[in-house]
Amino acid sequence: MQTITIVNSAGGVRYEASHSDPKALLLSVPEGCFGIPGRAPTAPSLWSFDRKEWMALLPSLDALREKKWTAIKALRERAEFSTFEWDGSVFQADERSQARLQLALSEALRVGDTFTVEWTLADNTTRVLSAADVASALGALGAHTLGVHARARELRALIDAALNESELDAIQW
């Protein structure tokens, strides 16, 4: 079984064809296209008619920036919804935990100064929180979220200012 890669006049891959008869393969090449022996590389590439070899297509700087920003956004989300610290305790910051903390604050405001709640922390230990503690922990959560987003904006500015792939690679969360 032989394989050829069918390319257009610009060297762009259209498709691959395989057949046991090499003559049948050549007859299957559409007009305006060319049959290049073998398979095209898996990475995006063009056939160079001058050099008679596959040339890798390098991603544009804009494409590299978008890829980096996508990675940073994923890291931002992971950081935002992981954990935060308040008064020496580590709290979970996932959406469900955020909602629970907000509900606890609502109940604390309803009950008043006598409110207390036993809160399960990120390490599964517990801590008793007063109404003021719940409000302060919720404030720390807000500060955590704002800090994460501020860091992401700083990194976005660095991504936008990067002039090449090496500068993009140097940008880390």
FIPADREN-735972 format. One record per residue: residue number from 1; residue in one letter; x, y, z of N, C-alpha, C, CB in turn. Coordinates in nm, 4 decimals. Glycine has a CB too. Layout:
N
    k  r        nx        ny        nz       cax       cay       caz        cx        cy        cz       cbx       cby       cbz
  NUM  A         X         Y         Z         X         Y         Z         X         Y         Z         X         Y         Z
...
END
This chain:
173
    k  r        nx        ny        nz       cax       cay       caz        cx        cy        cz       cbx       cby       cbz
    1  M    0.0853   -0.1177    0.0000    0.0000    0.0000    0.0000    0.0896    0.1237    0.0000   -0.0969    0.0000    0.1229
    2  Q    0.0651    0.2103   -0.0961    0.1393    0.3355   -0.1046    0.0450    0.4506   -0.0717    0.2027    0.3539   -0.2458
    3  T    0.1047    0.5562   -0.0148    0.0269    0.6742    0.0221    0.0890    0.7957   -0.0435    0.0203    0.6918    0.1763
    4  I    0.0021    0.8836   -0.0928    0.0478    1.0137   -0.1398   -0.0368    1.1198   -0.0703    0.0378    1.0256   -0.2965
    5  T    0.0228    1.2356   -0.0574   -0.0486    1.3499   -0.0018   -0.0820    1.4420   -0.1178    0.0359    1.4240    0.1085
    6  I   -0.2086    1.4729   -0.1300   -0.2534    1.5620   -0.2365   -0.2445    1.7051   -0.1850   -0.3992    1.5272   -0.2830
    7  V   -0.1686    1.7883   -0.2578   -0.1517    1.9290   -0.2188   -0.2001    2.0182   -0.3325   -0.0024    1.9604   -0.1838
    8  N   -0.2424    2.1380   -0.2954   -0.2821    2.2363   -0.3969   -0.1570    2.3070   -0.4502   -0.3836    2.3402   -0.3378
    9  S   -0.1767    2.4003   -0.5418   -0.0625    2.4660   -0.6053    0.0183    2.5524   -0.5091   -0.1101    2.5505   -0.7199
   10  A   -0.0415    2.5852   -0.3926    0.0318    2.6624   -0.2918    0.1046    2.5713   -0.1927   -0.0640    2.7551   -0.2164
   11  G    0.0902    2.4398   -0.2084    0.1566    2.3448   -0.1189    0.0730    2.3055    0.0007    0.2851    2.4021   -0.0712
   12  G   -0.0513    2.3542    0.0054   -0.1391    2.3209    0.1178   -0.1987    2.1818    0.1029   -0.2507    2.4238    0.1299
   13  V   -0.2062    2.1091    0.2123   -0.2581    1.9723    0.2105   -0.4088    1.9751    0.1878   -0.2243    1.8985    0.3428
   14  R   -0.4534    1.8936    0.0935   -0.5970    1.8771    0.0714   -0.6439    1.7471    0.1351   -0.6303    1.8787   -0.0799
   15  Y   -0.5719    1.6382    0.1067   -0.6046    1.5092    0.1663   -0.4941    1.4098    0.1334   -0.7422    1.4575    0.1159
   16  E   -0.5040    1.2898    0.1933   -0.4114    1.1817    0.1627   -0.4875    1.0713    0.0922   -0.3424    1.1284    0.2911
   17  A   -0.4173    0.9991    0.0050   -0.4779    0.8873   -0.0670   -0.3837    0.7681   -0.0584   -0.5078    0.9247   -0.2160
   18  S   -0.4421    0.6504   -0.0434   -0.3624    0.5278   -0.0384   -0.4192    0.4273   -0.1383   -0.3606    0.4677    0.1058
   19  H   -0.3302    0.3514   -0.1981   -0.3731    0.2497   -0.2945   -0.2577    0.1531   -0.3144   -0.4176    0.3139   -0.4309
   20  S   -0.2903    0.0304   -0.3524   -0.1848   -0.0682   -0.3769   -0.1189   -0.0476   -0.5126   -0.2414   -0.2094   -0.3679
   21  D   -0.1873    0.0215   -0.6033   -0.1337    0.0451   -0.7370   -0.0869    0.1898   -0.7493   -0.2394    0.0129   -0.8450
   22  P    0.0444    0.2141   -0.7605    0.0955    0.3511   -0.7703    0.0364    0.4297   -0.8877    0.2458    0.3480   -0.7831
   23  K    0.0075    0.3600   -1.0003   -0.0516    0.4292   -1.1153   -0.1915    0.4797   -1.0819   -0.0568    0.3359   -1.2377
   24  A   -0.2672    0.4005   -1.0085   -0.4025    0.4423   -0.9704   -0.3958    0.5645   -0.8801   -0.4779    0.3272   -0.8997
   25  L   -0.2937    0.5712   -0.7957   -0.2772    0.6885   -0.7089   -0.2556    0.8141   -0.7921   -0.1592    0.6683   -0.6119
   26  L   -0.1675    0.8051   -0.8896   -0.1395    0.9214   -0.9731   -0.2616    0.9653   -1.0516   -0.0257    0.8916   -1.0681
   27  L   -0.3441    0.8713   -1.0932   -0.4663    0.9054   -1.1666   -0.5704    0.9718   -1.0764   -0.5258    0.7801   -1.2306
   28  S   -0.5563    0.9555   -0.9440   -0.6553    1.0110   -0.8514   -0.6270    1.1563   -0.8137   -0.6607    0.9269   -0.7263
   29  V   -0.5174    1.2127   -0.8637   -0.4815    1.3504   -0.8288   -0.5683    1.4461   -0.9106   -0.3291    1.3774   -0.8544
   30  P   -0.6463    1.5319   -0.8442   -0.7324    1.6255   -0.9175   -0.6501    1.7278   -0.9957   -0.8270    1.6979   -0.8207
   31  E   -0.7124    1.7855   -1.0959   -0.6464    1.8880   -1.1762   -0.6121    2.0077   -1.0873   -0.7366    1.9317   -1.2953
   32  G   -0.4948    2.0645   -1.1080   -0.4501    2.1793   -1.0295   -0.3857    2.1391   -0.8977   -0.5662    2.2710   -1.0024
   33  C   -0.3788    2.0096   -0.8727   -0.3174    1.9595   -0.7491   -0.1993    1.8703   -0.7844   -0.4211    1.8814   -0.6623
   34  F   -0.1243    1.8342   -0.6822   -0.0053    1.7535   -0.7015   -0.0032    1.6421   -0.5977    0.1226    1.8401   -0.6924
   35  G    0.0511    1.5261   -0.6368    0.0643    1.4133   -0.5449    0.2065    1.4067   -0.4930    0.0255    1.2806   -0.6136
   36  I    0.2233    1.4187   -0.3632    0.3540    1.4130   -0.2989    0.3658    1.2763   -0.2319    0.3728    1.5302   -0.1948
   37  P    0.4694    1.1981   -0.2638    0.4820    1.0652   -0.2047    0.4887    1.0714   -0.0511    0.6066    0.9952   -0.2599
   38  G    0.4194    0.9797    0.0128    0.4220    0.9671    0.1581    0.3155    1.0530    0.2256    0.5587    1.0047    0.2107
   39  R    0.3213    1.0506    0.3558    0.2258    1.1259    0.4374    0.2809    1.2636    0.4726    0.1917    1.0485    0.5656
   40  A    0.1899    1.3578    0.4888    0.2301    1.4907    0.5357    0.2627    1.4819    0.6844    0.1178    1.5967    0.5093
   41  P    0.3477    1.5682    0.7352    0.3746    1.5704    0.8798    0.2455    1.5994    0.9567    0.4830    1.6766    0.9142
   42  T    0.2416    1.5572    1.0817    0.1223    1.5825    1.1632    0.1121    1.7293    1.2032    0.1240    1.4945    1.2885
   43  A    0.2244    1.7973    1.2139    0.2227    1.9406    1.2467    0.1814    2.0187    1.1216    0.3636    1.9890    1.2991
   44  P    0.1141    2.1310    1.1392    0.0758    2.2107    1.0229    0.1981    2.2453    0.9378    0.0040    2.3391    1.0672
   45  S    0.1862    2.2193    0.8070    0.3000    2.2423    0.7186    0.2516    2.2607    0.5751    0.4005    2.1254    0.7273
   46  L    0.3416    2.3100    0.4944    0.3200    2.3276    0.3507    0.4290    2.2539    0.2757    0.3183    2.4782    0.3115
   47  W    0.3955    2.2055    0.1569    0.4961    2.1454    0.0710    0.5678    2.2574   -0.0037    0.4324    2.0429   -0.0282
   48  S    0.7001    2.2589    0.0049    0.7795    2.3564   -0.0687    0.8218    2.2921   -0.1999    0.9038    2.4039    0.0142
   49  F    0.7678    2.3444   -0.3095    0.8031    2.2905   -0.4407    0.9486    2.3227   -0.4749    0.7092    2.3468   -0.5490
   50  D    0.9987    2.4366   -0.4292    1.1374    2.4740   -0.4559    1.2346    2.3836   -0.3816    1.1616    2.6193   -0.4169
   51  R    1.2074    2.3616   -0.2540    1.2999    2.2835   -0.1698    1.2685    2.1347   -0.1721    1.2953    2.3337   -0.0264
   52  K    1.1512    2.1014   -0.2242    1.1054    1.9620   -0.2317    1.1059    1.8953   -0.0941    1.1938    1.8822   -0.3285
   53  E    1.0481    1.9697    0.0021    1.0344    1.9162    0.1376    0.9192    1.9864    0.2086    1.1665    1.9330    0.2177
   54  W    0.8754    1.9258    0.3173    0.7688    1.9849    0.3986    0.8274    2.0953    0.4849    0.6990    1.8774    0.4868
   55  M    0.7599    2.2076    0.4888    0.8029    2.3222    0.5682    0.6987    2.3449    0.6776    0.8210    2.4506    0.4788
   56  A    0.7451    2.3455    0.8011    0.6538    2.3672    0.9138    0.5966    2.5086    0.9085    0.7264    2.3434    1.0487
   57  L    0.4680    2.5176    0.9350    0.4040    2.6489    0.9454    0.4182    2.6968    1.0887    0.2531    2.6433    0.9026
   58  L    0.4839    2.8059    1.1067    0.5017    2.8601    1.2404    0.3776    2.9399    1.2784    0.6289    2.9483    1.2484
   59  P    0.3305    2.9232    1.4013    0.2140    3.0014    1.4422    0.2491    3.1504    1.4488    0.1614    2.9525    1.5788
   60  S    0.1515    3.2327    1.4203    0.1739    3.3773    1.4259    0.1902    3.4207    1.5711    0.0568    3.4544    1.3586
   61  L    0.2461    3.5378    1.5901    0.2602    3.5926    1.7250    0.1230    3.6089    1.7897    0.3346    3.7280    1.7214
   62  D    0.0244    3.6496    1.7123   -0.1118    3.6621    1.7674   -0.1655    3.5274    1.8133   -0.2067    3.7230    1.6630
   63  A   -0.1389    3.4220    1.7361   -0.1843    3.2882    1.7759   -0.1122    3.2424    1.9022   -0.1611    3.1868    1.6619
   64  L    0.0177    3.2714    1.9117    0.0936    3.2356    2.0324    0.0434    3.3142    2.1538    0.2444    3.2617    2.0111
   65  R    0.0111    3.4415    2.1332   -0.0436    3.5224    2.2429   -0.1769    3.4656    2.2897   -0.0611    3.6694    2.1990
   66  E   -0.2622    3.4283    2.1967   -0.3936    3.3724    2.2323   -0.3783    3.2411    2.3085   -0.4788    3.3501    2.1058
   67  K   -0.2845    3.1590    2.2656   -0.2583    3.0324    2.3348   -0.2122    3.0580    2.4784   -0.1521    2.9500    2.2584
   68  K   -0.1215    3.1546    2.4965   -0.0713    3.1880    2.6298   -0.1844    3.2424    2.7164    0.0438    3.2907    2.6209
   69  W   -0.2671    3.3321    2.6602   -0.3772    3.3898    2.7369   -0.4769    3.2818    2.7777   -0.4479    3.4993    2.6555
   70  T   -0.5033    3.1857    2.6906   -0.5927    3.0751    2.7243   -0.5365    2.9960    2.8420   -0.6136    2.9828    2.6025
   71  A   -0.4061    2.9723    2.8408   -0.3427    2.9000    2.9518   -0.3499    2.9814    3.0810   -0.1959    2.8673    2.9180
   72  I   -0.3265    3.1120    3.0731   -0.3309    3.1979    3.1916   -0.4730    3.2023    3.2475   -0.2814    3.3410    3.1577
   73  K   -0.5738    3.2091    3.1609   -0.7126    3.2114    3.2093   -0.7463    3.0839    3.2845   -0.8101    3.2304    3.0926
   74  A   -0.6966    2.9700    3.2373   -0.7207    2.8433    3.3079   -0.6535    2.8451    3.4455   -0.6683    2.7235    3.2242
   75  L   -0.5321    2.8984    3.4516   -0.4628    2.9085    3.5800   -0.5324    3.0090    3.6723   -0.3161    2.9494    3.5583
   76  R   -0.5833    3.1171    3.6137   -0.6578    3.2161    3.6921   -0.7805    3.1516    3.7557   -0.7000    3.3356    3.6036
   77  E   -0.8528    3.0747    3.6780   -0.9731    3.0094    3.7313   -0.9373    2.9106    3.8416   -1.0495    2.9373    3.6192
   78  R   -0.8307    2.8342    3.8196   -0.7888    2.7380    3.9222   -0.7515    2.8108    4.0512   -0.6695    2.6532    3.8720
   79  A   -0.6779    2.9215    4.0391   -0.6375    2.9978    4.1577   -0.7582    3.0625    4.2253   -0.5346    3.1056    4.1196
   80  E   -0.8476    3.1172    4.1452   -0.9640    3.1859    4.2011   -1.0511    3.0915    4.2838   -1.0469    3.2482    4.0893
   81  F   -1.0683    2.9694    4.2361   -1.1607    2.8772    4.3008   -1.0900    2.7686    4.3817   -1.2489    2.8134    4.1974
   82  S   -0.9652    2.7943    4.4211   -0.8926    2.6950    4.5013   -0.9155    2.7223    4.6496   -0.7404    2.6973    4.4684
   83  T   -0.8241    2.7932    4.7116   -0.8349    2.8238    4.8548   -0.7905    2.9680    4.8787   -0.7490    2.7247    4.9402
   84  F   -0.8259    3.0184    4.9973   -0.7771    3.1485    5.0414   -0.7528    3.1389    5.1910   -0.8783    3.2639    5.0065
   85  E   -0.6720    3.2296    5.2420   -0.6375    3.2271    5.3843   -0.6959    3.3490    5.4547   -0.4842    3.2223    5.4033
   86  W   -0.7462    3.3242    5.5741   -0.7907    3.4329    5.6607   -0.7596    3.3938    5.8052   -0.9440    3.4625    5.6414
   87  D   -0.6960    3.4806    5.8773   -0.6682    3.4648    6.0195   -0.6028    3.3300    6.0517   -0.7966    3.4798    6.0987
   88  G   -0.5098    3.2888    5.9664   -0.4352    3.1660    5.9908   -0.5070    3.0387    5.9493   -0.4017    3.1572    6.1337
   89  S   -0.6247    3.0494    5.8931   -0.7005    2.9323    5.8477   -0.7160    2.9367    5.6967   -0.8395    2.9259    5.9162
   90  V   -0.7147    2.8186    5.6367   -0.7297    2.8073    5.4916   -0.8714    2.7603    5.4605   -0.6240    2.7092    5.4313
   91  F   -0.9419    2.8418    5.3825   -1.0806    2.8156    5.3439   -1.0855    2.7739    5.1976   -1.1695    2.9405    5.3681
   92  Q   -1.1854    2.6942    5.1631   -1.2088    2.6611    5.0230   -1.2751    2.7801    4.9544   -1.2966    2.5332    5.0094
   93  A   -1.2420    2.7972    4.8261   -1.2954    2.9118    4.7531   -1.3785    2.8699    4.6312   -1.1815    3.0021    4.7089
   94  D   -1.4137    2.7409    4.6225   -1.4963    2.6995    4.5098   -1.6338    2.7664    4.5194   -1.5105    2.5448    4.5061
   95  E   -1.7100    2.7622    4.4128   -1.8374    2.8341    4.4076   -1.9343    2.7898    4.5175   -1.9021    2.8145    4.2717
   96  R   -1.9371    2.6628    4.5456   -2.0271    2.6115    4.6499   -1.9863    2.6664    4.7872   -2.0259    2.4560    4.6515
   97  S   -1.8568    2.6688    4.8138   -1.8089    2.7225    4.9417   -1.8350    2.8720    4.9515   -1.6592    2.6945    4.9590
   98  Q   -1.8204    2.9434    4.8404   -1.8512    3.0860    4.8398   -1.9982    3.1095    4.8744   -1.8180    3.1477    4.7028
   99  A   -2.0850    3.0306    4.8151   -2.2291    3.0455    4.8424   -2.2593    3.0152    4.9888   -2.3121    2.9522    4.7509
  100  R   -2.1954    2.9145    5.0433   -2.2174    2.8809    5.1846   -2.1720    2.9940    5.2767   -2.1434    2.7513    5.2207
  101  L   -2.0598    3.0537    5.2433   -2.0090    3.1638    5.3239   -2.1051    3.2837    5.3163   -1.8671    3.2044    5.2767
  102  Q   -2.1589    3.3092    5.1997   -2.2559    3.4184    5.1856   -2.3847    3.3883    5.2626   -2.2878    3.4425    5.0370
  103  L   -2.4281    3.2629    5.2605   -2.5468    3.2249    5.3386   -2.5201    3.2390    5.4879   -2.5892    3.0802    5.3061
  104  A   -2.4003    3.2020    5.5293   -2.3652    3.2168    5.6711   -2.3682    3.3637    5.7114   -2.2256    3.1564    5.6995
  105  L   -2.3208    3.4511    5.6240   -2.3248    3.5942    5.6546   -2.4693    3.6434    5.6642   -2.2482    3.6744    5.5474
  106  S   -2.5545    3.5983    5.5737   -2.6965    3.6359    5.5800   -2.7573    3.5924    5.7127   -2.7749    3.5733    5.4626
  107  E   -2.7278    3.4716    5.7533   -2.7809    3.4214    5.8811   -2.7202    3.4991    5.9976   -2.7519    3.2695    5.8969
  108  A   -2.5930    3.5309    5.9891   -2.5278    3.6075    6.0953   -2.5926    3.7452    6.1096   -2.3769    3.6222    6.0667
  109  L   -2.6249    3.8071    5.9973   -2.6910    3.9382    6.0032   -2.8314    3.9258    6.0625   -2.6984    4.0015    5.8624
  110  R   -2.8983    3.8153    6.0346   -3.0325    3.7938    6.0886   -3.0295    3.7698    6.2396   -3.0990    3.6755    6.0186
  111  V   -2.9340    3.6870    6.2830   -2.9265    3.6486    6.4249   -2.8620    3.7590    6.5089   -2.8471    3.5174    6.4409
  112  G   -2.7566    3.8192    6.4550   -2.6883    3.9245    6.5293   -2.5629    3.8751    6.5983   -2.7811    3.9843    6.6309
  113  D   -2.5248    3.9451    6.7065   -2.3971    3.9214    6.7736   -2.3851    3.7832    6.8369   -2.3764    4.0251    6.8786
  114  T   -2.4941    3.7169    6.8608   -2.4867    3.5842    6.9246   -2.4602    3.4726    6.8236   -2.6165    3.5549    6.9998
  115  F   -2.4546    3.5061    6.6962   -2.4349    3.4061    6.5912   -2.2970    3.3420    6.6019   -2.4528    3.4696    6.4528
  116  T   -2.2933    3.2094    6.5896   -2.1685    3.1342    6.5716   -2.1984    3.0172    6.4787   -2.1099    3.0840    6.7098
  117  V   -2.0957    2.9745    6.4097   -2.1085    2.8581    6.3217   -1.9772    2.7816    6.3255   -2.1450    2.9004    6.1750
  118  E   -1.9878    2.6504    6.3277   -1.8680    2.5666    6.3179   -1.8403    2.5465    6.1690   -1.8864    2.4275    6.3934
  119  W   -1.7262    2.5986    6.1238   -1.6944    2.5989    5.9813   -1.5885    2.4946    5.9502   -1.6468    2.7377    5.9368
  120  T   -1.6116    2.4139    5.8470   -1.5130    2.3156    5.8031   -1.4157    2.3832    5.7070   -1.5820    2.1928    5.7354
  121  L   -1.2879    2.3737    5.7409   -1.1821    2.4391    5.6624   -1.1336    2.3468    5.5497   -1.0632    2.4789    5.7541
  122  A   -1.0450    2.3973    5.4664   -0.9959    2.3233    5.3503   -0.9286    2.1916    5.3889   -0.8987    2.4091    5.2721
  123  D   -0.8663    2.1853    5.5077   -0.7997    2.0617    5.5517   -0.8922    1.9716    5.6331   -0.6763    2.0955    5.6341
  124  N   -1.0222    2.0040    5.6341   -1.1270    1.9295    5.7049   -1.1215    1.9424    5.8564   -1.1185    1.7854    5.6687
  125  T   -1.0395    2.0328    5.9074   -1.0508    2.0674    6.0483   -1.1635    2.1698    6.0587   -0.9144    2.1235    6.1067
  126  T   -1.2046    2.1988    6.1821   -1.3136    2.2950    6.1978   -1.2687    2.4125    6.2830   -1.4369    2.2279    6.2604
  127  R   -1.3464    2.5190    6.2709   -1.3198    2.6406    6.3453   -1.4544    2.7087    6.3696   -1.2196    2.7349    6.2685
  128  V   -1.4727    2.7603    6.4889   -1.5956    2.8319    6.5198   -1.5790    2.9770    6.4763   -1.6301    2.8222    6.6719
  129  L   -1.6758    3.0247    6.3982   -1.6738    3.1618    6.3479   -1.7893    3.2414    6.4087   -1.6822    3.1634    6.1933
  130  S   -1.7589    3.3635    6.4469   -1.8630    3.4559    6.4923   -1.9191    3.5286    6.3701   -1.8068    3.5580    6.5979
  131  A   -2.0190    3.6117    6.3918   -2.0745    3.6921    6.2820   -1.9653    3.7799    6.2214   -2.1929    3.7798    6.3320
  132  A   -1.8841    3.8426    6.3056   -1.7763    3.9286    6.2566   -1.6718    3.8469    6.1808   -1.7102    4.0038    6.3736
  133  D   -1.6460    3.7235    6.2291   -1.5504    3.6357    6.1604   -1.5993    3.5998    6.0197   -1.5273    3.5074    6.2425
  134  V   -1.7271    3.5676    6.0087   -1.7835    3.5324    5.8779   -1.7690    3.6510    5.7822   -1.9334    3.4906    5.8914
  135  A   -1.8014    3.7696    5.8301   -1.7897    3.8899    5.7463   -1.6442    3.9125    5.7058   -1.8445    4.0142    5.8210
  136  S   -1.5526    3.8932    5.7990   -1.4102    3.9133    5.7678   -1.3593    3.8068    5.6705   -1.3262    3.9107    5.8970
  137  A   -1.4009    3.6825    5.6895   -1.3595    3.5750    5.5988   -1.4136    3.6012    5.4582   -1.4086    3.4372    5.6508
  138  L   -1.5367    3.6481    5.4503   -1.5951    3.6810    5.3204   -1.5189    3.7975    5.2558   -1.7452    3.7165    5.3359
  139  G   -1.4771    3.8933    5.3360   -1.3944    4.0028    5.2849   -1.2613    3.9520    5.2330   -1.3711    4.1070    5.3934
  140  A   -1.2029    3.8549    5.3037   -1.0760    3.7960    5.2586   -1.0955    3.7202    5.1276   -1.0185    3.7016    5.3665
  141  L   -1.2097    3.6548    5.1134   -1.2417    3.5873    4.9877   -1.2494    3.6892    4.8744   -1.3749    3.5093    4.9997
  142  G   -1.3152    3.8007    4.9000   -1.3240    3.9056    4.7984   -1.1869    3.9587    4.7607   -1.4115    4.0196    4.8475
  143  A   -1.1029    3.9806    4.8604   -0.9673    4.0298    4.8340   -0.8872    3.9265    4.7540   -0.8947    4.0627    4.9668
  144  H   -0.9057    3.7989    4.7885   -0.8397    3.6907    4.7157   -0.8803    3.6938    4.5680   -0.8747    3.5536    4.7786
  145  T   -1.0099    3.7034    4.5429   -1.0613    3.7048    4.4061   -1.0097    3.8258    4.3295   -1.2141    3.7043    4.4065
  146  L   -1.0150    3.9421    4.3923   -0.9650    4.0630    4.3271   -0.8157    4.0524    4.2977   -0.9926    4.1855    4.4143
  147  G   -0.7403    3.9934    4.3896   -0.5963    3.9760    4.3690   -0.5649    3.8823    4.2536   -0.5319    3.9237    4.4952
  148  V   -0.6416    3.7745    4.2447   -0.6209    3.6793    4.1349   -0.6467    3.7483    4.0006   -0.7139    3.5551    4.1512
  149  H   -0.7552    3.8245    3.9939   -0.7876    3.8915    3.8679   -0.6887    4.0043    3.8359   -0.9297    3.9473    3.8735
  150  A   -0.6382    4.0709    3.9378   -0.5363    4.1739    3.9146   -0.4101    4.1099    3.8564   -0.5031    4.2495    4.0466
  151  R   -0.3709    3.9941    3.9107   -0.2531    3.9240    3.8587   -0.2753    3.8833    3.7133   -0.2212    3.7995    3.9448
  152  A   -0.3951    3.8357    3.6814   -0.4246    3.7960    3.5432   -0.4179    3.9168    3.4494   -0.5639    3.7298    3.5348
  153  R   -0.4656    4.0316    3.4945   -0.4574    4.1515    3.4103   -0.3128    4.1935    3.3876   -0.5358    4.2668    3.4737
  154  E   -0.2283    4.1809    3.4906   -0.0857    4.2108    3.4741   -0.0236    4.1191    3.3693   -0.0112    4.1962    3.6083
  155  L   -0.0582    3.9910    3.3780   -0.0028    3.8957    3.2827   -0.0563    3.9201    3.1424   -0.0339    3.7533    3.3263
  156  R   -0.1832    3.9607    3.1323   -0.2397    3.9918    3.0004   -0.1630    4.1077    2.9365   -0.3908    4.0269    3.0122
  157  A   -0.1278    4.2080    3.0160   -0.0511    4.3208    2.9629    0.0861    4.2735    2.9150   -0.0355    4.4314    3.0699
  158  L    0.1493    4.1821    2.9887    0.2788    4.1281    2.9456    0.2645    4.0471    2.8172    0.3399    4.0408    3.0562
  159  I    0.1566    3.9708    2.8079    0.1312    3.8921    2.6866    0.1148    3.9851    2.5669    0.0048    3.8032    2.7037
  160  D    0.0348    4.0883    2.5843    0.0112    4.1827    2.4745    0.1387    4.2549    2.4331   -0.0946    4.2844    2.5146
  161  A    0.2292    4.2761    2.5271    0.3540    4.3482    2.4974    0.4651    4.2569    2.4455    0.4024    4.4202    2.6217
  162  A    0.4481    4.1252    2.4579    0.5531    4.0318    2.4159    0.5793    4.0450    2.2662    0.5140    3.8865    2.4506
  163  L    0.7072    4.0422    2.2309    0.7465    4.0604    2.0915    0.7834    3.9306    2.0209    0.8620    4.1546    2.0842
  164  N    0.7957    3.8211    2.0995    0.8318    3.6937    2.0380    0.7928    3.5780    2.1306    0.9835    3.6895    2.0064
  165  E    0.8114    3.4567    2.0821    0.7725    3.3368    2.1562    0.8517    3.3213    2.2863    0.7918    3.2133    2.0690
  166  S    0.9785    3.3581    2.2855    1.0606    3.3470    2.4071    1.0062    3.4357    2.5183    1.2065    3.3845    2.3772
  167  E    0.9656    3.5574    2.4824    0.9080    3.6468    2.5836    0.7762    3.5899    2.6360    0.8856    3.7884    2.5250
  168  L    0.6973    3.5301    2.5499    0.5722    3.4669    2.5942    0.5998    3.3500    2.6875    0.4903    3.4191    2.4735
  169  D    0.6996    3.2691    2.6531    0.7339    3.1523    2.7353    0.7797    3.1942    2.8755    0.8440    3.0694    2.6667
  170  A    0.8373    3.3121    2.8853    0.8873    3.3595    3.0153    0.7747    3.4061    3.1076    0.9863    3.4735    2.9945
  171  I    0.6554    3.4240    3.0554    0.5425    3.4712    3.1364    0.4822    3.3529    3.2092    0.4352    3.5426    3.0487
  172  Q    0.4871    3.3584    3.3401    0.4371    3.2489    3.4252    0.3398    3.3015    3.5277    0.5528    3.1766    3.4954
  173  W    0.2435    3.2187    3.5672    0.1479    3.2569    3.6697    0.2223    3.2700    3.8005    0.0321    3.1541    3.6811
END
